[in-house]
Amino acid sequence: MILEKIAAATQKRVEEQKKEVSLEQMKQAAEGMEKNTGFPLEQALRQGDIAFLCEVKKASPSKGLIAENFDYLAIAKEYEAAGAAAISVLTEPEFFLGSKDYLKEISAAVSIPTLRKDFVVDEYMIYEAKVLGASGVLLICALLEEERLKRYLDLAHHLGLSALVEAHDEAEVAKALAVGARLIGVNNRDLRTFTVDMENSLRLRKLVPEDVTFVSESGIRTAEDVARLKEAGVNAVLIGETLMRSEDKAKALSQLRGECL
């Protein structure tokens, strides 16, 4: 399964990184930073009718290369100018051609919150996200058993980072709620098969209390899609490929908002 493959490659990458900067060094650097952040990512994703979490993504395992001309800083600034609430940055290098440098530079260049989009399999990656300037990390229910998910969630919150806890089905939503997630992302793409079904978000929205921020991820392509999700009480949408493939990202974003159909 692709998810297990990515997780194994990520664990290997982290072990290599620890040889350069130890866990203790990374932890010390993160602990030395401001923790009383006010959780800007959570605030950003609850603003307005429906918030847009726009993704900077070069490639994916299911679609291959998405953006050949990948000026990630210009893309991030374009998203910010177009009214994105926050920016999701892929840092996984092997399958998504991401980089932690993208996250570091984008976080420094924009004033809206950033999310580290990666396959967190080690607490090292949470400390590192803090050091790189992120406001939040992605934690995937399918990758982490409940005890570890809870530990990572608590660590993120301790550092002043939000945790977008990603679920794909009823059991994973229950797991996310059990550990105290304040931000739940429902992936419409099954990470095991990579098939996409937007009904997933519409179905699972009913299981999440109003005070937990609900984000719908993947497969959102049109203003009609966004309108349906908004009607169902979804707080935010994560949009990557639709925007990444667009020449004019500001125009694409206003079309998704239904401003210029």
C-alpha positions in Angstrom: 0.0 0.0 0.0 1.2 3.4 -0.9 0.7 4.9 2.5 2.9 2.3 4.2 5.5 2.8 1.5 5.5 6.6 2.2 5.6 6.0 5.9 8.6 3.7 5.7 10.5 6.1 3.4 9.7 9.0 5.8 11.0 7.0 8.8 14.2 6.4 6.9 14.5 10.1 6.0 14.0 11.2 9.6 16.7 8.7 10.9 19.1 10.3 8.3 18.2 13.8 9.5 18.9 12.9 13.1 22.5 12.2 12.2 22.9 15.8 11.1 20.7 17.4 13.8 19.9 15.2 16.8 16.4 14.9 18.3 17.7 16.7 21.4 19.1 19.6 19.3 15.8 19.9 17.3 13.8 19.7 20.5 15.9 22.4 22.2 15.5 24.7 19.2 11.7 24.2 19.1 11.3 24.6 22.9 13.2 27.9 22.8 10.6 29.4 20.5 7.4 31.3 21.3 4.7 28.8 22.4 1.9 31.2 23.3 0.9 31.6 19.6 -2.9 31.8 19.9 -3.1 28.9 17.4 -3.5 31.1 14.3 -4.2 28.2 11.9 -7.3 27.2 13.8 -8.5 30.9 13.9 -7.8 31.3 10.2 -9.8 28.2 9.3 -12.9 29.3 11.1 -13.2 32.8 9.5 -15.9 33.8 7.1 -18.3 31.5 5.3 -15.8 28.9 4.3 -12.0 29.2 4.6 -9.6 28.1 1.9 -6.4 26.2 2.9 -4.5 26.4 -0.4 -1.7 23.9 -1.1 1.7 24.3 -2.6 2.3 21.0 -4.2 4.7 20.0 -7.0 3.7 16.4 -7.5 1.7 13.5 -6.1 1.9 9.7 -6.3 -1.5 9.5 -8.0 -1.1 12.4 -10.5 2.7 12.5 -11.0 4.2 15.9 -11.8 1.5 18.6 -11.3 3.5 21.8 -11.6 6.5 21.9 -13.9 7.2 25.6 -13.3 7.3 25.5 -9.6 8.0 29.0 -8.2 6.8 28.0 -4.7 7.3 31.5 -3.2 5.4 33.3 -5.9 2.6 30.7 -5.7 2.4 31.2 -1.9 2.3 35.0 -2.3 -0.3 34.7 -5.0 -2.5 32.5 -2.7 -2.1 35.1 0.1 -3.0 38.0 -2.2 -6.1 36.1 -3.5 -7.5 35.7 0.0 -6.3 32.2 1.1 -6.8 31.7 4.9 -3.7 29.6 5.2 -1.2 27.7 3.1 -0.4 24.0 3.2 3.1 23.1 2.1 4.2 19.6 1.1 7.6 18.7 2.6 7.7 15.0 1.6 10.5 14.8 -0.9 10.3 11.4 -2.5 6.6 10.9 -3.5 5.4 14.6 -3.6 8.7 16.3 -4.5 8.3 18.5 -1.5 11.0 20.1 0.7 11.3 21.5 4.2 13.0 24.5 2.6 9.8 25.3 0.8 8.0 25.4 4.2 10.8 27.5 5.9 10.9 30.1 3.1 7.1 30.3 2.6 6.5 30.7 6.3 9.0 33.6 6.4 7.5 35.2 3.3 3.8 35.3 4.0 1.8 36.6 7.0 -0.9 33.9 6.9 -0.5 30.6 8.8 1.3 27.6 7.2 0.6 23.9 7.7 3.4 21.3 7.4 1.9 18.7 5.1 3.9 15.5 5.6 3.5 12.0 6.9 4.4 12.5 10.6 5.8 9.2 11.9 8.2 10.6 14.5 8.0 13.5 17.1 11.2 14.9 15.5 9.0 16.1 12.6 6.8 18.1 15.0 9.7 19.8 16.6 11.1 20.5 13.1 7.8 22.0 11.9 8.0 24.5 14.7 11.6 25.4 13.9 10.7 25.8 10.2 8.1 28.4 11.1 4.9 26.4 10.5 1.7 27.1 12.5 0.4 23.6 12.3 1.2 19.9 11.4 -0.8 17.2 9.7 -1.4 14.0 11.8 -2.9 11.1 9.8 -5.1 8.7 11.8 -4.3 5.8 9.4 -0.6 6.1 10.2 -0.8 6.4 14.0 -2.3 4.2 16.7 -4.4 6.1 19.2 -1.8 6.4 21.9 0.8 7.9 19.6 -1.7 10.1 17.9 -2.6 11.6 21.3 1.0 12.0 22.3 1.8 13.9 19.0 -1.3 16.0 19.3 -0.4 17.0 22.8 3.2 17.8 21.8 1.9 20.0 18.9 -0.4 21.9 21.2 2.4 22.3 23.8 4.6 23.9 21.2 1.8 26.3 20.1 1.1 24.4 16.9 -2.3 23.3 15.6 -2.7 19.7 14.5 -4.9 18.9 11.6 -6.0 15.4 12.4 -6.8 13.6 9.1 -9.5 10.9 9.0 -11.0 9.0 6.2 -13.9 7.0 7.7 -16.2 6.8 10.7 -13.7 4.9 12.9 -10.9 7.4 12.2 -13.2 10.3 13.0 -14.1 8.6 16.3 -10.3 8.2 17.0 -9.6 11.8 16.2 -12.4 13.0 18.6 -11.2 10.5 21.3 -7.7 12.1 21.4 -9.1 15.6 21.6 -8.6 16.9 18.0 -9.8 20.5 17.6 -9.2 20.4 13.9 -10.3 17.4 11.8 -9.6 17.0 8.1 -11.6 14.5 6.2 -9.8 13.3 3.2 -12.1 12.5 0.3 -9.2 10.6 -1.2 -8.7 7.1 0.2 -4.9 7.0 0.9 -4.9 3.3 0.4 -6.4 3.3 -3.1 -6.2 7.0 -4.0 -9.9 7.0 -5.2 -11.8 10.2 -4.5 -15.3 10.6 -3.3 -16.5 14.0 -2.0 -19.6 12.4 -0.4 -17.1 11.2 2.3 -16.9 14.7 3.8 -20.7 15.2 3.5 -21.3 12.0 5.3 -18.7 12.3 8.1 -19.5 16.0 8.8 -22.5 14.8 10.8 -20.2 13.0 13.3 -18.1 16.0 14.2 -19.3 18.5 16.9 -19.8 22.1 15.9 -17.0 23.3 18.1 -14.4 21.2 16.2 -13.2 22.8 13.0 -14.0 20.6 10.0 -11.8 20.7 6.9 -12.7 18.9 3.7 -9.6 17.7 1.7 -9.1 16.5 -1.9 -11.2 16.3 -5.0 -12.8 19.8 -4.7 -12.9 21.2 -8.2 -15.8 23.6 -8.6 -17.8 26.4 -7.0 -20.7 23.9 -6.8 -18.5 21.5 -4.8 -17.6 24.3 -2.4 -21.2 25.4 -2.1 -22.4 21.9 -1.2 -19.7 21.6 1.5 -20.5 25.0 2.9 -24.2 24.0 3.1 -23.2 20.9 5.0 -21.4 23.0 7.7 -17.9 22.4 6.5 -15.6 25.2 7.9 -12.7 25.0 5.5 -11.6 23.3 2.3 -8.0 22.2 1.4 -7.4 22.7 -2.3 -4.2 21.7 -4.0 -4.3 20.3 -7.5 -7.2 22.4 -8.9 -5.2 25.6 -8.0 -1.7 24.2 -8.8 -2.9 23.4 -12.4 -4.3 26.9 -12.9 -2.3 29.6 -14.6 -4.2 32.3 -12.8 -4.5 31.1 -9.2 -6.3 34.3 -8.0 -9.0 33.8 -10.7 -9.3 30.1 -9.9 -9.8 30.9 -6.2 -12.5 33.4 -6.9 -14.2 31.0 -9.2 -14.2 28.4 -6.4 -15.7 31.0 -4.1 -18.5 31.5 -6.7 -17.5 35.1 -7.3 -17.0 35.0 -11.0 -18.8 32.0 -12.5 
